[in-house]
């Protein structure tokens, strides 16, 4: 009891690492060791709850993969300032497809090739936007990890001020604690990948739901331009959904696309020539 009383009454100056309700109003005010231990433990638990290290590993791997995709797309994609729908519209005007819809079947491979290049530009723009978002998230995760390391450093300094390494209690259990932490980190890595893939999949499903009303407008458009514009709007959403589906496979390290994704890609290639025929 005497040892406990002397330890709890001992005070030490521990600098604050962030805003916390338990921190005294005056920064210079001394804090008891018990209060400092409780505060640091609470801050560490709160900071580690989001699993920043596991998320950082996923973000870093995804950034590397996206960077490689952007480079491969840039080698085969020519930049263009034209709008997606206007590009297809101008091509249909030049081919006289609006006035003679039967020409769409004769030129469907040519139109599909042009459409494929335009959709590739949409994918490149999406990849660049996603790359910038992930870079910002990676910087934020780095800051969180550095803060956690600082908290652990302060905690170790606090423990060393109470006990030396020779008489520190619980040293025999530290190996078991290290194994438990390693298991936690491994589970966190798997959980972070699954969570990221689920978020991509849910977002892709929402975009597909949004694209269906636009796709239905292609069959009720009164003019060729209305059909082309509605088809372009639907294709944009479908392309972004494909990008999200590929993002889910990217974080899961699953390069092979499912059959439904391959079928959708082929359907989008010939989407503009199909809408010129009511039976399709």
ABEGO torsion letter per residue (X at the ends): XAAAAAAAABBBBBBBAEBBAABBABAABBBBAAAAAAAAAAAAAAAAAAGAAAAAAAAAAAAAAAAAAAAAAAAABBBBABBAAAAAAAAAAAAGAAABAAAAAAAAAAAAAAAAAAAAAAAAAAAAAAAAAAAAAAAAAAAAAAAAAAAAAAAAAAAAAABBAAABBGAAAAAAAAAAAAAAAAAAAAAAAAAAAAAAAAAAAAAAAAAAAAAAAAAABABAAAAAAAAAAAAAAAAAAAAAAAAAAAAAGBABBBAAAAAAAAAAAAAAAAAABAAX
